[in-house]
Amino acid sequence: MTFDSKECAVLRRELADEFGPYVPLRKIWRQLSYPSAEAARKAASHGLVPVPCFQLPGRRGWFLRSSDVAEWISAAYRSVPASREIRHAPNT
């Protein structure tokens, strides 16, 4: 299975529906493959998150654009060789 632009658009829409245009890092750290919210926060403060992070005036914490998160997940999925994709057992 490949992750095409149609699926990326669906993911972008789902993230925007759930979070709006800005996703709090504390809500999306698992999808970015961090072991904890604290690890994600530290990475953001050092500029090491693979998606651009920023702080909003009057708000606590780090934020990411939902469209950037969708693009990153899509690119990460496309970079996985087909031989390493998880195969599900057929329904019997």
Jmol script that loads the backbone (N, CA, C; Angstrom):
load data "model"
ATOM      1  N   MET A   1       0.843  -1.183   0.000  1.00  0.00           N
ATOM      2  CA  MET A   1       0.000   0.000   0.000  1.00  0.00           C
ATOM      3  C   MET A   1       0.886   1.242   0.000  1.00  0.00           C
ATOM      4  N   THR A   2       0.572   2.171  -0.833  1.00  0.00           N
ATOM      5  CA  THR A   2       1.316   3.422  -0.850  1.00  0.00           C
ATOM      6  C   THR A   2       0.453   4.536  -0.289  1.00  0.00           C
ATOM      7  N   PHE A   3       1.100   5.540   0.207  1.00  0.00           N
ATOM      8  CA  PHE A   3       0.412   6.681   0.802  1.00  0.00           C
ATOM      9  C   PHE A   3       0.430   7.773  -0.247  1.00  0.00           C
ATOM     10  N   ASP A   4      -0.661   7.932  -1.003  1.00  0.00           N
ATOM     11  CA  ASP A   4      -0.681   8.892  -2.093  1.00  0.00           C
ATOM     12  C   ASP A   4      -1.220  10.252  -1.641  1.00  0.00           C
ATOM     13  N   SER A   5      -1.257  11.185  -2.569  1.00  0.00           N
ATOM     14  CA  SER A   5      -1.670  12.553  -2.239  1.00  0.00           C
ATOM     15  C   SER A   5      -3.131  12.597  -1.776  1.00  0.00           C
ATOM     16  N   LYS A   6      -3.968  11.697  -2.271  1.00  0.00           N
ATOM     17  CA  LYS A   6      -5.367  11.655  -1.841  1.00  0.00           C
ATOM     18  C   LYS A   6      -5.444  11.282  -0.358  1.00  0.00           C
ATOM     19  N   GLU A   7      -4.671  10.278   0.035  1.00  0.00           N
ATOM     20  CA  GLU A   7      -4.658   9.870   1.443  1.00  0.00           C
ATOM     21  C   GLU A   7      -4.050  10.947   2.327  1.00  0.00           C
ATOM     22  N   CYS A   8      -3.052  11.663   1.805  1.00  0.00           N
ATOM     23  CA  CYS A   8      -2.454  12.768   2.556  1.00  0.00           C
ATOM     24  C   CYS A   8      -3.497  13.868   2.765  1.00  0.00           C
ATOM     25  N   ALA A   9      -4.289  14.145   1.748  1.00  0.00           N
ATOM     26  CA  ALA A   9      -5.338  15.163   1.867  1.00  0.00           C
ATOM     27  C   ALA A   9      -6.380  14.750   2.901  1.00  0.00           C
ATOM     28  N   VAL A  10      -6.707  13.463   2.932  1.00  0.00           N
ATOM     29  CA  VAL A  10      -7.660  12.961   3.925  1.00  0.00           C
ATOM     30  C   VAL A  10      -7.081  13.128   5.334  1.00  0.00           C
ATOM     31  N   LEU A  11      -5.812  12.768   5.504  1.00  0.00           N
ATOM     32  CA  LEU A  11      -5.152  12.911   6.802  1.00  0.00           C
ATOM     33  C   LEU A  11      -5.103  14.386   7.209  1.00  0.00           C
ATOM     34  N   ARG A  12      -4.770  15.256   6.266  1.00  0.00           N
ATOM     35  CA  ARG A  12      -4.717  16.690   6.544  1.00  0.00           C
ATOM     36  C   ARG A  12      -6.073  17.191   7.036  1.00  0.00           C
ATOM     37  N   ARG A  13      -7.132  16.756   6.367  1.00  0.00           N
ATOM     38  CA  ARG A  13      -8.493  17.165   6.745  1.00  0.00           C
ATOM     39  C   ARG A  13      -8.873  16.607   8.124  1.00  0.00           C
ATOM     40  N   GLU A  14      -8.523  15.352   8.387  1.00  0.00           N
ATOM     41  CA  GLU A  14      -8.843  14.755   9.686  1.00  0.00           C
ATOM     42  C   GLU A  14      -8.124  15.476  10.826  1.00  0.00           C
ATOM     43  N   LEU A  15      -6.846  15.793  10.624  1.00  0.00           N
ATOM     44  CA  LEU A  15      -6.111  16.524  11.661  1.00  0.00           C
ATOM     45  C   LEU A  15      -6.705  17.917  11.868  1.00  0.00           C
ATOM     46  N   ALA A  16      -7.049  18.585  10.785  1.00  0.00           N
ATOM     47  CA  ALA A  16      -7.635  19.921  10.899  1.00  0.00           C
ATOM     48  C   ALA A  16      -9.002  19.860  11.579  1.00  0.00           C
ATOM     49  N   ASP A  17      -9.784  18.828  11.276  1.00  0.00           N
ATOM     50  CA  ASP A  17     -11.096  18.680  11.924  1.00  0.00           C
ATOM     51  C   ASP A  17     -10.955  18.444  13.421  1.00  0.00           C
ATOM     52  N   GLU A  18      -9.954  17.648  13.802  1.00  0.00           N
ATOM     53  CA  GLU A  18      -9.778  17.323  15.220  1.00  0.00           C
ATOM     54  C   GLU A  18      -9.107  18.446  16.006  1.00  0.00           C
ATOM     55  N   PHE A  19      -8.090  19.085  15.410  1.00  0.00           N
ATOM     56  CA  PHE A  19      -7.293  20.059  16.159  1.00  0.00           C
ATOM     57  C   PHE A  19      -7.410  21.484  15.667  1.00  0.00           C
ATOM     58  N   GLY A  20      -7.910  21.696  14.467  1.00  0.00           N
ATOM     59  CA  GLY A  20      -7.885  23.021  13.866  1.00  0.00           C
ATOM     60  C   GLY A  20      -6.573  23.209  13.130  1.00  0.00           C
ATOM     61  N   PRO A  21      -6.213  24.448  12.803  1.00  0.00           N
ATOM     62  CA  PRO A  21      -4.999  24.666  12.015  1.00  0.00           C
ATOM     63  C   PRO A  21      -3.707  24.405  12.793  1.00  0.00           C
ATOM     64  N   TYR A  22      -3.760  24.484  14.122  1.00  0.00           N
ATOM     65  CA  TYR A  22      -2.565  24.294  14.944  1.00  0.00           C
ATOM     66  C   TYR A  22      -2.769  23.141  15.914  1.00  0.00           C
ATOM     67  N   VAL A  23      -1.803  22.226  15.914  1.00  0.00           N
ATOM     68  CA  VAL A  23      -1.863  21.048  16.777  1.00  0.00           C
ATOM     69  C   VAL A  23      -0.902  21.254  17.947  1.00  0.00           C
ATOM     70  N   PRO A  24      -1.392  21.120  19.186  1.00  0.00           N
ATOM     71  CA  PRO A  24      -0.463  21.191  20.318  1.00  0.00           C
ATOM     72  C   PRO A  24       0.475  19.975  20.288  1.00  0.00           C
ATOM     73  N   LEU A  25       1.749  20.207  20.483  1.00  0.00           N
ATOM     74  CA  LEU A  25       2.723  19.113  20.494  1.00  0.00           C
ATOM     75  C   LEU A  25       2.355  18.073  21.544  1.00  0.00           C
ATOM     76  N   ARG A  26       1.791  18.495  22.653  1.00  0.00           N
ATOM     77  CA  ARG A  26       1.423  17.560  23.726  1.00  0.00           C
ATOM     78  C   ARG A  26       0.313  16.592  23.300  1.00  0.00           C
ATOM     79  N   LYS A  27      -0.379  16.888  22.183  1.00  0.00           N
ATOM     80  CA  LYS A  27      -1.437  16.005  21.685  1.00  0.00           C
ATOM     81  C   LYS A  27      -0.981  15.102  20.541  1.00  0.00           C
ATOM     82  N   ILE A  28       0.200  15.369  19.969  1.00  0.00           N
ATOM     83  CA  ILE A  28       0.605  14.650  18.759  1.00  0.00           C
ATOM     84  C   ILE A  28       1.976  13.986  18.880  1.00  0.00           C
ATOM     85  N   TRP A  29       2.569  13.986  20.071  1.00  0.00           N
ATOM     86  CA  TRP A  29       3.931  13.462  20.226  1.00  0.00           C
ATOM     87  C   TRP A  29       4.060  11.989  19.849  1.00  0.00           C
ATOM     88  N   ARG A  30       3.043  11.208  20.083  1.00  0.00           N
ATOM     89  CA  ARG A  30       3.128   9.778  19.734  1.00  0.00           C
ATOM     90  C   ARG A  30       3.222   9.581  18.221  1.00  0.00           C
ATOM     91  N   GLN A  31       2.440  10.348  17.471  1.00  0.00           N
ATOM     92  CA  GLN A  31       2.452  10.232  16.018  1.00  0.00           C
ATOM     93  C   GLN A  31       3.790  10.676  15.430  1.00  0.00           C
ATOM     94  N   LEU A  32       4.533  11.485  16.173  1.00  0.00           N
ATOM     95  CA  LEU A  32       5.850  11.923  15.731  1.00  0.00           C
ATOM     96  C   LEU A  32       6.958  10.996  16.228  1.00  0.00           C
ATOM     97  N   SER A  33       6.577   9.886  16.851  1.00  0.00           N
ATOM     98  CA  SER A  33       7.490   8.825  17.293  1.00  0.00           C
ATOM     99  C   SER A  33       8.367   9.193  18.484  1.00  0.00           C
ATOM    100  N   TYR A  34       7.848  10.045  19.374  1.00  0.00           N
ATOM    101  CA  TYR A  34       8.590  10.351  20.600  1.00  0.00           C
ATOM    102  C   TYR A  34       8.138   9.415  21.712  1.00  0.00           C
ATOM    103  N   PRO A  35       9.053   9.046  22.613  1.00  0.00           N
ATOM    104  CA  PRO A  35       8.686   8.119  23.690  1.00  0.00           C
ATOM    105  C   PRO A  35       7.817   8.764  24.768  1.00  0.00           C
ATOM    106  N   SER A  36       7.807  10.106  24.843  1.00  0.00           N
ATOM    107  CA  SER A  36       6.988  10.784  25.849  1.00  0.00           C
ATOM    108  C   SER A  36       6.749  12.224  25.409  1.00  0.00           C
ATOM    109  N   ALA A  37       5.773  12.856  26.028  1.00  0.00           N
ATOM    110  CA  ALA A  37       5.499  14.266  25.748  1.00  0.00           C
ATOM    111  C   ALA A  37       6.684  15.126  26.168  1.00  0.00           C
ATOM    112  N   GLU A  38       7.324  14.747  27.256  1.00  0.00           N
ATOM    113  CA  GLU A  38       8.491  15.499  27.739  1.00  0.00           C
ATOM    114  C   GLU A  38       9.642  15.427  26.740  1.00  0.00           C
ATOM    115  N   ALA A  39       9.872  14.258  26.150  1.00  0.00           N
ATOM    116  CA  ALA A  39      10.925  14.117  25.140  1.00  0.00           C
ATOM    117  C   ALA A  39      10.618  14.996  23.926  1.00  0.00           C
ATOM    118  N   ALA A  40       9.361  15.051  23.521  1.00  0.00           N
ATOM    119  CA  ALA A  40       8.963  15.898  22.394  1.00  0.00           C
ATOM    120  C   ALA A  40       9.162  17.369  22.733  1.00  0.00           C
ATOM    121  N   ARG A  41       8.813  17.768  23.944  1.00  0.00           N
ATOM    122  CA  ARG A  41       8.973  19.156  24.374  1.00  0.00           C
ATOM    123  C   ARG A  41      10.450  19.559  24.361  1.00  0.00           C
ATOM    124  N   LYS A  42      11.304  18.671  24.865  1.00  0.00           N
ATOM    125  CA  LYS A  42      12.736  18.961  24.871  1.00  0.00           C
ATOM    126  C   LYS A  42      13.276  19.066  23.443  1.00  0.00           C
ATOM    127  N   ALA A  43      12.835  18.177  22.574  1.00  0.00           N
ATOM    128  CA  ALA A  43      13.269  18.233  21.178  1.00  0.00           C
ATOM    129  C   ALA A  43      12.824  19.546  20.529  1.00  0.00           C
ATOM    130  N   ALA A  44      11.611  19.985  20.829  1.00  0.00           N
ATOM    131  CA  ALA A  44      11.114  21.247  20.273  1.00  0.00           C
ATOM    132  C   ALA A  44      11.945  22.422  20.768  1.00  0.00           C
ATOM    133  N   SER A  45      12.287  22.409  22.046  1.00  0.00           N
ATOM    134  CA  SER A  45      13.057  23.528  22.598  1.00  0.00           C
ATOM    135  C   SER A  45      14.469  23.588  22.018  1.00  0.00           C
ATOM    136  N   HIS A  46      14.972  22.451  21.487  1.00  0.00           N
ATOM    137  CA  HIS A  46      16.295  22.418  20.869  1.00  0.00           C
ATOM    138  C   HIS A  46      16.218  22.473  19.345  1.00  0.00           C
ATOM    139  N   GLY A  47      14.997  22.614  18.810  1.00  0.00           N
ATOM    140  CA  GLY A  47      14.826  22.689  17.360  1.00  0.00           C
ATOM    141  C   GLY A  47      15.041  21.377  16.643  1.00  0.00           C
ATOM    142  N   LEU A  48      14.742  20.262  17.299  1.00  0.00           N
ATOM    143  CA  LEU A  48      15.015  18.945  16.727  1.00  0.00           C
ATOM    144  C   LEU A  48      13.782  18.174  16.261  1.00  0.00           C
ATOM    145  N   VAL A  49      12.610  18.767  16.324  1.00  0.00           N
ATOM    146  CA  VAL A  49      11.386  18.094  15.869  1.00  0.00           C
ATOM    147  C   VAL A  49      11.379  18.125  14.336  1.00  0.00           C
ATOM    148  N   PRO A  50      11.013  17.010  13.676  1.00  0.00           N
ATOM    149  CA  PRO A  50      11.079  16.966  12.212  1.00  0.00           C
ATOM    150  C   PRO A  50      10.044  17.836  11.502  1.00  0.00           C
ATOM    151  N   VAL A  51       9.127  18.408  12.253  1.00  0.00           N
ATOM    152  CA  VAL A  51       8.100  19.294  11.714  1.00  0.00           C
ATOM    153  C   VAL A  51       8.300  20.654  12.385  1.00  0.00           C
ATOM    154  N   PRO A  52       8.189  21.757  11.632  1.00  0.00           N
ATOM    155  CA  PRO A  52       8.384  23.062  12.263  1.00  0.00           C
ATOM    156  C   PRO A  52       7.460  23.293  13.459  1.00  0.00           C
ATOM    157  N   CYS A  53       8.054  23.686  14.591  1.00  0.00           N
ATOM    158  CA  CYS A  53       7.317  23.961  15.830  1.00  0.00           C
ATOM    159  C   CYS A  53       7.444  25.444  16.158  1.00  0.00           C
ATOM    160  N   PHE A  54       6.453  25.962  16.848  1.00  0.00           N
ATOM    161  CA  PHE A  54       6.476  27.363  17.239  1.00  0.00           C
ATOM    162  C   PHE A  54       5.620  27.544  18.480  1.00  0.00           C
ATOM    163  N   GLN A  55       5.787  28.677  19.108  1.00  0.00           N
ATOM    164  CA  GLN A  55       4.974  29.022  20.265  1.00  0.00           C
ATOM    165  C   GLN A  55       4.033  30.151  19.866  1.00  0.00           C
ATOM    166  N   LEU A  56       2.809  30.086  20.345  1.00  0.00           N
ATOM    167  CA  LEU A  56       1.815  31.106  20.044  1.00  0.00           C
ATOM    168  C   LEU A  56       1.726  32.100  21.191  1.00  0.00           C
ATOM    169  N   PRO A  57       1.626  33.381  20.890  1.00  0.00           N
ATOM    170  CA  PRO A  57       1.489  34.381  21.959  1.00  0.00           C
ATOM    171  C   PRO A  57       0.253  34.109  22.811  1.00  0.00           C
ATOM    172  N   GLY A  58       0.440  34.156  24.100  1.00  0.00           N
ATOM    173  CA  GLY A  58      -0.675  33.935  25.025  1.00  0.00           C
ATOM    174  C   GLY A  58      -1.045  32.481  25.247  1.00  0.00           C
ATOM    175  N   ARG A  59      -0.309  31.544  24.644  1.00  0.00           N
ATOM    176  CA  ARG A  59      -0.590  30.113  24.806  1.00  0.00           C
ATOM    177  C   ARG A  59       0.655  29.424  25.328  1.00  0.00           C
ATOM    178  N   ARG A  60       0.460  28.407  26.150  1.00  0.00           N
ATOM    179  CA  ARG A  60       1.582  27.638  26.683  1.00  0.00           C
ATOM    180  C   ARG A  60       1.879  26.471  25.770  1.00  0.00           C
ATOM    181  N   GLY A  61       3.135  26.129  25.660  1.00  0.00           N
ATOM    182  CA  GLY A  61       3.543  24.946  24.916  1.00  0.00           C
ATOM    183  C   GLY A  61       3.916  25.234  23.473  1.00  0.00           C
ATOM    184  N   TRP A  62       4.213  24.151  22.775  1.00  0.00           N
ATOM    185  CA  TRP A  62       4.638  24.197  21.382  1.00  0.00           C
ATOM    186  C   TRP A  62       3.497  23.748  20.477  1.00  0.00           C
ATOM    187  N   PHE A  63       3.468  24.303  19.273  1.00  0.00           N
ATOM    188  CA  PHE A  63       2.415  23.988  18.313  1.00  0.00           C
ATOM    189  C   PHE A  63       3.021  23.673  16.956  1.00  0.00           C
ATOM    190  N   LEU A  64       2.257  22.913  16.163  1.00  0.00           N
ATOM    191  CA  LEU A  64       2.647  22.554  14.806  1.00  0.00           C
ATOM    192  C   LEU A  64       1.441  22.799  13.915  1.00  0.00           C
ATOM    193  N   ARG A  65       1.686  23.120  12.671  1.00  0.00           N
ATOM    194  CA  ARG A  65       0.558  23.250  11.737  1.00  0.00           C
ATOM    195  C   ARG A  65       0.063  21.854  11.392  1.00  0.00           C
ATOM    196  N   SER A  66      -1.248  21.649  11.410  1.00  0.00           N
ATOM    197  CA  SER A  66      -1.803  20.323  11.128  1.00  0.00           C
ATOM    198  C   SER A  66      -1.431  19.865   9.718  1.00  0.00           C
ATOM    199  N   SER A  67      -1.357  20.781   8.765  1.00  0.00           N
ATOM    200  CA  SER A  67      -0.980  20.389   7.401  1.00  0.00           C
ATOM    201  C   SER A  67       0.472  19.920   7.338  1.00  0.00           C
ATOM    202  N   ASP A  68       1.363  20.539   8.136  1.00  0.00           N
ATOM    203  CA  ASP A  68       2.767  20.100   8.178  1.00  0.00           C
ATOM    204  C   ASP A  68       2.886  18.697   8.766  1.00  0.00           C
ATOM    205  N   VAL A  69       2.093  18.412   9.792  1.00  0.00           N
ATOM    206  CA  VAL A  69       2.110  17.077  10.409  1.00  0.00           C
ATOM    207  C   VAL A  69       1.647  16.034   9.395  1.00  0.00           C
ATOM    208  N   ALA A  70       0.579  16.327   8.658  1.00  0.00           N
ATOM    209  CA  ALA A  70       0.069  15.388   7.650  1.00  0.00           C
ATOM    210  C   ALA A  70       1.115  15.135   6.572  1.00  0.00           C
ATOM    211  N   GLU A  71       1.783  16.183   6.132  1.00  0.00           N
ATOM    212  CA  GLU A  71       2.822  16.030   5.110  1.00  0.00           C
ATOM    213  C   GLU A  71       3.983  15.183   5.632  1.00  0.00           C
ATOM    214  N   TRP A  72       4.379  15.396   6.883  1.00  0.00           N
ATOM    215  CA  TRP A  72       5.487  14.638   7.451  1.00  0.00           C
ATOM    216  C   TRP A  72       5.122  13.159   7.572  1.00  0.00           C
ATOM    217  N   ILE A  73       3.926  12.867   8.074  1.00  0.00           N
ATOM    218  CA  ILE A  73       3.487  11.471   8.202  1.00  0.00           C
ATOM    219  C   ILE A  73       3.442  10.819   6.823  1.00  0.00           C
ATOM    220  N   SER A  74       2.929  11.532   5.839  1.00  0.00           N
ATOM    221  CA  SER A  74       2.856  11.010   4.475  1.00  0.00           C
ATOM    222  C   SER A  74       4.249  10.723   3.924  1.00  0.00           C
ATOM    223  N   ALA A  75       5.176  11.648   4.092  1.00  0.00           N
ATOM    224  CA  ALA A  75       6.551  11.454   3.602  1.00  0.00           C
ATOM    225  C   ALA A  75       7.232  10.300   4.331  1.00  0.00           C
ATOM    226  N   ALA A  76       7.008  10.198   5.637  1.00  0.00           N
ATOM    227  CA  ALA A  76       7.606   9.111   6.414  1.00  0.00           C
ATOM    228  C   ALA A  76       7.078   7.763   5.928  1.00  0.00           C
ATOM    229  N   TYR A  77       5.794   7.691   5.626  1.00  0.00           N
ATOM    230  CA  TYR A  77       5.202   6.443   5.157  1.00  0.00           C
ATOM    231  C   TYR A  77       5.739   6.077   3.778  1.00  0.00           C
ATOM    232  N   ARG A  78       5.888   7.081   2.909  1.00  0.00           N
ATOM    233  CA  ARG A  78       6.409   6.816   1.553  1.00  0.00           C
ATOM    234  C   ARG A  78       7.853   6.352   1.583  1.00  0.00           C
ATOM    235  N   SER A  79       8.598   6.724   2.620  1.00  0.00           N
ATOM    236  CA  SER A  79      10.018   6.358   2.674  1.00  0.00           C
ATOM    237  C   SER A  79      10.247   4.927   3.155  1.00  0.00           C
ATOM    238  N   VAL A  80       9.222   4.262   3.644  1.00  0.00           N
ATOM    239  CA  VAL A  80       9.351   2.881   4.116  1.00  0.00           C
ATOM    240  C   VAL A  80       9.305   1.942   2.907  1.00  0.00           C
ATOM    241  N   PRO A  81      10.336   1.126   2.713  1.00  0.00           N
ATOM    242  CA  PRO A  81      10.310   0.180   1.593  1.00  0.00           C
ATOM    243  C   PRO A  81       9.127  -0.779   1.723  1.00  0.00           C
ATOM    244  N   ALA A  82       8.581  -1.165   0.597  1.00  0.00           N
ATOM    245  CA  ALA A  82       7.414  -2.058   0.589  1.00  0.00           C
ATOM    246  C   ALA A  82       7.684  -3.340   1.361  1.00  0.00           C
ATOM    247  N   SER A  83       8.926  -3.820   1.365  1.00  0.00           N
ATOM    248  CA  SER A  83       9.256  -5.058   2.062  1.00  0.00           C
ATOM    249  C   SER A  83       9.176  -4.906   3.579  1.00  0.00           C
ATOM    250  N   ARG A  84       9.178  -3.651   4.094  1.00  0.00           N
ATOM    251  CA  ARG A  84       9.136  -3.432   5.540  1.00  0.00           C
ATOM    252  C   ARG A  84       7.741  -3.049   6.026  1.00  0.00           C
ATOM    253  N   GLU A  85       6.779  -2.923   5.115  1.00  0.00           N
ATOM    254  CA  GLU A  85       5.423  -2.576   5.527  1.00  0.00           C
ATOM    255  C   GLU A  85       4.841  -3.725   6.359  1.00  0.00           C
ATOM    256  N   ILE A  86       3.992  -3.382   7.261  1.00  0.00           N
ATOM    257  CA  ILE A  86       3.316  -4.382   8.094  1.00  0.00           C
ATOM    258  C   ILE A  86       2.252  -5.061   7.234  1.00  0.00           C
ATOM    259  N   ARG A  87       2.311  -6.347   7.232  1.00  0.00           N
ATOM    260  CA  ARG A  87       1.315  -7.114   6.475  1.00  0.00           C
ATOM    261  C   ARG A  87       0.318  -7.715   7.459  1.00  0.00           C
ATOM    262  N   HIS A  88      -0.917  -7.559   7.155  1.00  0.00           N
ATOM    263  CA  HIS A  88      -1.979  -8.082   8.012  1.00  0.00           C
ATOM    264  C   HIS A  88      -2.406  -9.445   7.502  1.00  0.00           C
ATOM    265  N   ALA A  89      -2.758 -10.318   8.420  1.00  0.00           N
ATOM    266  CA  ALA A  89      -3.228 -11.650   8.056  1.00  0.00           C
ATOM    267  C   ALA A  89      -4.568 -11.522   7.326  1.00  0.00           C
ATOM    268  N   PRO A  90      -4.771 -12.322   6.308  1.00  0.00           N
ATOM    269  CA  PRO A  90      -6.050 -12.265   5.591  1.00  0.00           C
ATOM    270  C   PRO A  90      -7.180 -12.732   6.494  1.00  0.00           C
ATOM    271  N   ASN A  91      -8.342 -12.161   6.289  1.00  0.00           N
ATOM    272  CA  ASN A  91      -9.526 -12.578   7.041  1.00  0.00           C
ATOM    273  C   ASN A  91      -9.972 -13.933   6.560  1.00  0.00           C
ATOM    274  N   THR A  92     -10.242 -14.818   7.483  1.00  0.00           N
ATOM    275  CA  THR A  92     -10.676 -16.162   7.074  1.00  0.00           C
ATOM    276  C   THR A  92     -12.073 -16.414   7.508  1.00  0.00           C
TER     277      THR A  92
END
end "model"
wireframe off; spacefill off
backbone 0.3
color backbone group
